[in-house]
Amino acid sequence: MSGEGGEGGASTAVRNGIIAGTGCGCLLSPLALAGTLVVVVILGGFGVLLAPLIALYLLFHGGGGDPPSEDTADQTLSIFQGDGKGQLDTSTVPEDLVDPIQNAGELCGAIGPIVIASQIEKESGFNKTLVGPNGEEGISQLPPEIFKQYGKDDDDNGKTSALDAEDSIMAQGRYLCELAKQGQQLIDDGVIQETGEDGTSNTSLDLALAAYDVGMDAVKAAKGVPQTNEAQGYVLAIRAQFAKYQGIGAPPSGATPGVTPDPDATTTGPAA
């Protein structure tokens, strides 16, 4: 879907889409834009039609009702397309998880704290007691067999548990680093092209995120991020959070809890 304007034209179009999209926020809803995302995923990978997706996140996760400036939109787009290695705005994550997220984001060069935080929001919404439909447990929602391989007693409480937030987050970081390593090897060996023929981004980060969701075998078979709504939507949704956790468009007051609930102190789900 390359246009005559090239990359610069696409960036301008997305930037303008961000600004215009937030201006008509009253007409948008997550379900409505979910339909748009399906079209984007099938037709254009990470291309110009991502404007509605980025606008959605700015609208529902941004700090106010005013449309962002062109500078903010440009910065948001740049971060969205980047490597997720910017500095984490610690005010955007629960206080008790700042250190684990920072530490997990320093385990390897391919994965930064912003990636860790963005993926946690996608996986569990920072609910450290969440149990998934297939037995996944904890804030990072790793399958039991994966957590068994990568989990350690990182919080030094005498047990290794996916329901311990620090254990879960550090296992998430180790697993992502291993997936990124495998993805980079596939790129280096020429098995996967870093930019697919359809324009889909296949960086080691994209491959790692997709593999976390659908498995590395699916990534290898597709020779990149699989062209499915699940895989591409997962990667896009996490990338769309990067700017938020870098402090661009701060979350509304009360959107990020100060401290995650203690699993021993509550048996209820996340607060409404």
N, C-alpha and C positions, 0 to 999 in steps of 0.2 A: 504493500500500500504506500509506496514511496511517491511523494508528490514532487513537483518541480522545485519547490522551495527547499528540498533537501532537509538535513538535520536541523538547521537553524529555523526553517519554516515550521517544522513539526514542533520544535520547542516553543516557538511563539504561539502556535495554535493551542498547545496544551496550556501554556501560561494564561492565555486569554480565556480558555475554557474554565480554568480554575476561578478566575475573577468573575466571569459571567455566571458560572454555575452557582457560586455562593450567593450571588445576587438574587437568584430565583429560588432560594431555599424553601420557601413556603410551598412550592410545587413538587418538591422532591421527597422521596421516601426510600428507605433501604430496599424494600421489595421492588420498587419501580426500577431502581438503578441496578438491582441484581440482574434484571433482564438485560440491561445494557451491557453489564459485565460479560454475560454469556456471548454476546455478539463480539465484544472486544477480544475475548479470548480466542474465539474461533477464527476471526478475520485478521487480527493485527498484532497479536502478542502484546508487546509493551509500547505500541505505537501511539499515534496522535489521538486516537479515540479513547485513551485512558483519562481524558479530562473529566468525564463524569465521575469516575471512581475517585480521583483525587479530590474533586469538589465535594463529594460525599463525605470524605473523612475530615476535610477542613470544616464542613458544616456541622457535623455531629460531634467532632472531637476538638474543634477549635475553641478559642477563648472568648469569643464574643459574636455579636450579630453582624458587625460590619464586614463587608467584603474585604479580603486581603489586598494589599497593595501589589503593584507589579513586581516590586523587589521581593516581597514575601512569596509571591507565586513562583517567581524564578528560582528562589532559594529552595522552596518546597519541591519543585520539579527536579532540581539538581540532586537533592538529598534522596528523593525517590529513586532516581536512576543510579545512585552511587553505590558504594561498597558497604555502607552501614557502619563505618569505622569512626564516625564523628564522636564528639564528646557527649556522654550521657548527661542529660539534665536530671539531676538526682531528685528534683522536686516532683517529677512525673511518675515515680515509682514508690511503693510503700517503703517507709523508712527502714524497716527491718530487713529489706531485701536489697538495699543499695549495694552492700559489700558482696553478697553472693553473685549478683548480676554483673558487677564490675569484675570480679574474679573470674567468672565463667567467660567473660568477654576478653580476657587476657590470656586464655589458654593456647591460642594459636593466632597467627596473623590474618587468617581468613575470616574470623568471626569476631565482631565487636560487641560491646555491651548493648548498643542500640538494637542489634539483631536479636540478642537474647531477650530483651524486654519486649520487643515487638512480637516475637514468637510466643512468649508467655501470654500476652493479651489475647492472641489468636487462639491458643490452645485451651486456656482455662479462665481467662479474665482475672488472673491473679488469685484464683481460688485454690489454695494449697491442699484442700481435702477432697477435691473433685475425683470421682471415680467414673471413668469413661465406659461406653457401652461394650467394649471388648476387653475390659480388664485394665485399661490404662489407669494409672493412679497419679495423683499429685498435681502440682502446679505446672509441670512441664509435660504431663500426659504421655510419658514414654511407655510403650508396651512392656509388660513384666519381663520378658526375655531380654529386652534391650537394657532395661534398668539393671537387671542382674549382671550384665556384662560391664556396664559403665558406671554403676553407682558405687559410692564409697561413703564412709561415715565422715562426711565433710564438716558436720557441725559438732563432731566429737562428743556425742551424747551416748555413745556406747552401742549404737545400732545403726544399721544402714536401711533407710526406708524412703520410698518414693513419696511418702506423706510428710517427710521432713523437707521443708522448702529448700534448704541449702543443699541437701543431698540430691534433690531432684534437679535443681538448677545447674549444679556442677556436672551432673551426669548428662544433662542436656548439652552443655558446652562441650564436653568430651566427645559426645556422639556427633554433634554438628561438625566439630573439627575433623573427625575421622571421615565423615561424609564429604566434606570439602576437599580433603586430601585425595580421596578416591576420585572425586569429580575432576580435580585439577589433573590427575594422572590420565584420565580419559581424554581431556583436552590436549595434554602434551603428547599423547600417543596418536592423536589425530582421529580418534574414535568419535569424538563429539566436536563440532565446530562451535566456537564461543558465541557466534551469532548465527542462528539458524537461517535457512533459506527464506523463511517467512518473516524474518526479523526478530524472532523470539530470542531473548537474552539467555545464554547458556553459560554464564560465568560460574566459577566454582561455588559461589554463594548461592546462586539460583539452583544449581544442581543439588546442593546440600539441602536446601529448604524443601525442594520437591521430593527428594529421597526420604527426608524425615516424615513426609506425609504419605507417600505412595510406595516407598521402597526403592533402593538403588537398582534392583533388577528391572523395575519399570522404566527408570531413567536410562539404563543401558539399552533396553529394547527399543526405546523411542529415539535413541541417540540425541538426547537432550531432555529438556523439561517436556514431559508428555503433553500432547495436544488434547488435553481433556479439561473440562471445566474444573474438576477437583484439583488437579495438580497446578494448573496455571492460576486458578483463582486463589489457591493457598499462597503461592509466591507473591502474587500481586497484593493480596490483603496484608501480608506482613510488610512488604515494601512501603505500602501506603501509610504505615505507622511510623516510619523512620523519622520524619520531620517532627512529629509530636514528641518523641522521646529525645530528640535533640533540642527541644525547647522552642521549636518554631510552631506557633499556634498552640499556646499552652492550653491544657484541658480545662474545662469549666470547673468552678469551685465545687469541691466534693466529688469530682469524677474519679480521682485516684485516692484510695484509702491511705491514711497515715501509717497504719500498721496492719498487716494481715492478721486475720483471726487465728487464735490458738486452737488447734484441733481438739485439745483436751478440755477447752473451755466452752465449746459449742458443738452442737450436733445438727445444727440447721444449715441450710444452704447459704449462698452469698446474699447479702442484704439487697433489697430491691432498690 
